[in-house]
Amino acid sequence: MPSLDDSSVVTSRTSTTVHKVFEFLACNVKLDGNNYLLWSQLVKIGVESGECVGFLTGEETRPTGSTASKWVAKDARVRTYLLNHMLPGLSQVYAFLTTSTKIWKALKTKYSQKGYYLQIFRLKKKIQKLEQETMTVDTYFAELSTLLQELDVYKDLYEGLDDATVTKLQTKEERNWVYQFLMSLNSEFDVVVQTTLHKEPFPSLEEAFSAVNQESG
């Protein structure tokens, strides 16, 4: 069960400590320079739990007048949350950026393209080689789903494309995963595979799994 964040972060070589933050759900991953994609997804979820994601994206702009101090206080909490979820060497580098958006954008610029295509290649290769064999349908589907969820971390590759293009690409990709799931089943499911592929509209991955799972039971 997720817990509220209660970590602290060292922000300078003089061991100045930023105290506990309770507004956001904690994640169990700290940025180490090699895990940015997973880290950014989990941290974003944590910030969303406190309804503050606009401070990351820049949509929550600093107001003028009497409400500015409340904005500064909330942004400071988001910055602290980000720093809490970095290894000390990294938190010291980014602690002096003055807003959450600046930290978020600086990290994205530095890390978001690092290893993208190689990791996508490795994941897709694992997916293509995965077959049911001695696994139950449940276990096989769980392993495939785990790989697909990891691959989904790279959805930022769609950034900059219009909504219609993104929807078209996602639909095509999701259909490919249905094919991948069905064609890697054992031959005993050939009949239900054919029946599933004749359904209209074309089934989702979960619907295909449900049809096969009913047959296996």
N, C-alpha and C positions, 0 to 999 in steps of 0.2 A: 504493500500500500504506500503511495507517495507520501512523503513527509514535508512539512514546511521547512524551508531553508533556514538553517541555524549555524552556517559556517561563518568563519571570519577570514579576512584576507590581509596579507602583509603588503603594504603599498609603497614601502621605501626601504632603503638599506638600514634605516634607523628603527625598523620594526614598528612603525606606526600601524595600528590595527583599526580597521574599519569594523564596527561592531555588527551585531546580529541583524539579519533581515528576515522578516516573518511574512511578507506579503505574497511571496511566490512559492509555488511548489518546487522542491529541490530536484535536481537530476543527479544521477550517480556517475557522471562523466565530467572530467576536467579537461579543458583544452590543453593538448601537449604539443601542438604544432603538426601532428600527423593525423588527427581525427576530427578535423574541422567540420566535415559534412555531417557526421553523426551528432557532434557537439552542438552545432548551430540549430539542428532540428529540435533537440531535446531542450535546449535553453530557450528557444522561441516558445515552445509549449509552456515552459515554466512562466515566462513573462506574460503569455496570453492568459494564464490562470489568474493573474493579477490585473487583467484588463488594461495592460500597459504596452501592448505591442507597437502602438503608434510612436512610442519613444525610440524604438529601434529603427523603424522605417522612415522616420522624419515627418510622418503625417501629423504627429502631435507637436505643433510648433509652439515656441515660447510666446506667451501673451505679454502684453504690456499692462502697466498699471498694477493695481493691488493684488491681482491673482498670480503675478509672476513668481512670488515666493513659494506658492504651493506647487507650481510647475517645477521649479528648481529642486524642491524637496523630493518630489516624486521621481524626477529624472535621476537624482542622486541615488535613490534606492535601486533603480534599474541598473545604473552603472555599477553599484556595489554588487548586485547580483551577478552581473557579467564577470566582474573581477574575481568573485568568490569561486567561480567555476573555471578558473584557469590555474595552471601551475604557477608557483610564485615567480619564476623567471619571466613569464609572459605578463602576469598581472602588473609587474613593476614597469614594463614597457608601456602599457596602455592606460595606466592609472592617471596619467597627466593629460589625457584628452578630456575636453571639458563637457561633452555631452554623450549620452548613450548612442545617439545616431553616429557620431564620429567614431566611436569605438567599433560599432557594428560594421560600418562601411569600410573602415581600415582593415578589419579582419577579413571581410569578404574579398576585398581587393587583393590581399596577400595570399589567401588560402583557397578561395573557391575553385580555381582552375587547377590546383595542384593535384595531379594524379587522376583527374576526372576520367579521361578516356581509357587509361590503362585499367582502372578499377571497373569501369563499365564493361570492358572487354572480358575481364576475369569473371565477373558475375554472370554475364550472358553465357560464357563458356560452361560454367558450373550448371546453369539452368539447362542448357542443351544436353549436357551429359547425364543429367539426373533421370533415372528410370525407377519404376516401382520395384521390380524384381522381388525380393523377399519381404518388402515392407507392406504393412497394411495400407489400405487406401487412405485412412486417416493420417498415418505417419508420413506417407509420401506427399500428401497434400500440404501437411504442415511444413515439411522441409521446403517444398516449392514456394509456399507463401512467404516463408522467412527470407528466401533469396529475393523474391519480388519486392518485398517491403524494403529490403536493403537497397535494391536498385532504385526504388522510388525516392530515395534520399536525393537522387540526382535530378529531380524534376525541375530544378532551377534552370536546366538547359533550355526549357521552354520560354524563359524570360525574353521579352522583346517581340514575341510573336503575337499576332492578334488572336482573339478568343476562338474564332472559327477554325483557324489553323491548328491551335492547340487541341481543340475538341476532336478534330479529324485525326490528328496524330495519336492521341490517347486512345480513341476508339480502335484504331488499327492495331496499336500495341496490345490492348486488352484482348482483342480477338486472337492475336498471335499466342498469348499466354493460354488461352483456352485450347488452341491446337496443341501447344506444347504439353499441357496436362494430359490430354486425351491420348496423344500418340505415344506417350511414355508409360501408359498403363500396360499391364500384362494382357496377353491375348484373350484371356477368359472374359474380358469386358468388351470384346469387339462389337457385339450386338448393341449394347447400351451406348457405345461410342457412336455408332451409326445413327441410332435413334436420336441421340442428343444433337448431332450435327444437322439433323433435318428439322429441328424446331424453329419456329418463327414466333417472335424475332430471335435472332441469334442469341444463345444463352450467355450469361455472364460466367465468369470463372466459378463463382460460388454456386450458381445454378447447375453448372456441369458437374461440380463435385457432389452436390446433393443427389443428382440422378445416379451417379456411379456408386455413391455410398449406399443408397437404398438397395441397389442391386447386390452389393457385396454383403449386406446384412441378411 
